[in-house]
Amino acid sequence: MVANDVDSYLAEVPEPGRKTLNQLRSDIRALLPEAQECISYQMPAFRIDGEVVAGFAAFTHHLAYLPHSGSVLPALAADLAGYEMTKSSLHFPPDQPLPQPLVRKLIETRLRESGKDLTD
């Protein structure tokens, strides 16, 4: 799937994944209102001060949260028990949104790594 913007990307995702990714997008936007949405590596992402700090993607059998850092997921290993993951992507079912408190922890961890704080 090749898209020029996040809305176009999501329009191509079949349900229930589209609804789940829209929820994740909304959760990230609520936490990072100053972030710019973009497409990075052909996937939706959020950039702060030119640095990509969060993203997501749809695949055939799962959805993924992408912290754009190889150290965020290992740092939260205890919180991520039960999820499948690689070093740089957290996988979850298309019909099961990530819990908002977990999204917050993922973003806080990534921002700390970049020397930034989550602004409330």
C-alpha positions in Angstrom: 0.0 0.0 0.0 1.5 3.4 -1.1 -0.2 6.5 0.3 0.7 10.2 0.2 -1.0 11.0 3.5 -2.5 9.3 6.6 -6.1 9.6 5.5 -5.3 7.9 2.1 -3.4 5.2 4.0 -6.3 4.5 6.4 -8.8 4.5 3.5 -7.1 1.4 2.2 -7.1 -0.6 5.5 -10.0 -3.1 5.7 -12.2 -3.1 8.8 -11.9 -3.8 11.7 -8.3 -2.6 11.3 -9.2 0.8 10.0 -11.3 1.6 13.1 -8.6 0.3 15.4 -5.9 2.4 13.7 -8.1 5.4 13.7 -8.5 5.0 17.4 -4.7 4.7 17.8 -4.3 7.8 15.6 -6.7 9.7 17.8 -4.9 8.6 21.0 -1.5 9.6 19.6 -2.9 13.0 18.4 -4.4 13.6 21.9 -1.0 13.0 23.5 1.0 14.8 20.8 -1.1 17.7 19.6 2.0 19.5 18.3 3.2 16.6 16.2 3.0 16.7 12.4 1.4 13.7 10.7 3.5 12.3 7.9 4.2 9.2 5.9 7.6 7.6 6.9 8.8 4.4 5.3 5.3 4.2 3.5 3.5 4.1 6.9 1.7 6.8 9.0 3.9 8.5 11.5 4.1 11.5 13.9 7.0 13.9 13.8 8.1 16.4 16.5 10.9 18.9 15.6 11.7 16.9 12.5 12.1 13.6 14.4 9.7 10.7 13.9 8.5 9.5 17.4 5.5 7.2 16.7 3.9 5.4 13.9 1.6 2.6 12.9 0.9 0.2 10.1 -1.5 -2.4 8.8 -0.4 -5.8 7.7 -2.3 -8.9 6.4 -2.8 -10.6 9.8 -1.9 -7.9 12.3 -1.5 -4.2 13.0 1.7 -2.6 14.4 2.7 0.3 16.6 6.1 1.6 15.6 8.1 3.7 18.1 10.8 4.5 15.5 13.4 3.4 18.1 15.0 0.0 18.8 15.1 0.6 22.5 11.5 1.6 23.4 9.9 -1.9 23.3 12.7 -3.7 25.2 12.4 -1.0 27.9 8.7 -1.7 28.3 9.0 -5.5 28.1 7.0 -6.1 31.3 4.2 -3.9 30.0 4.1 -5.7 26.7 3.9 -9.2 27.9 1.4 -11.1 25.8 2.0 -9.0 22.7 4.1 -10.3 19.7 6.8 -7.9 18.7 10.1 -7.4 16.9 12.8 -5.1 18.1 11.1 -2.2 16.4 7.4 -3.0 16.1 4.6 -4.0 18.5 2.0 -6.3 16.9 -1.7 -6.4 17.9 -4.9 -7.9 16.4 -6.9 -5.7 14.0 -10.0 -5.9 16.3 -8.2 -5.1 19.6 -7.0 -1.5 20.0 -4.0 -0.8 22.2 -5.0 0.4 25.6 -4.7 4.2 26.0 -2.4 3.9 29.1 -0.1 1.6 27.1 0.0 4.1 24.2 0.9 6.8 26.7 3.8 4.7 28.1 5.1 4.0 24.7 5.1 7.7 23.7 6.5 8.9 27.0 9.4 6.4 26.8 10.2 7.4 23.2 10.0 11.1 24.1 12.3 10.7 27.1 14.8 9.0 24.8 14.7 12.1 22.6 15.1 14.5 25.5 11.5 15.6 25.3 8.6 15.5 27.7 5.0 14.7 27.1 3.0 17.9 27.5 -0.4 17.6 29.1 
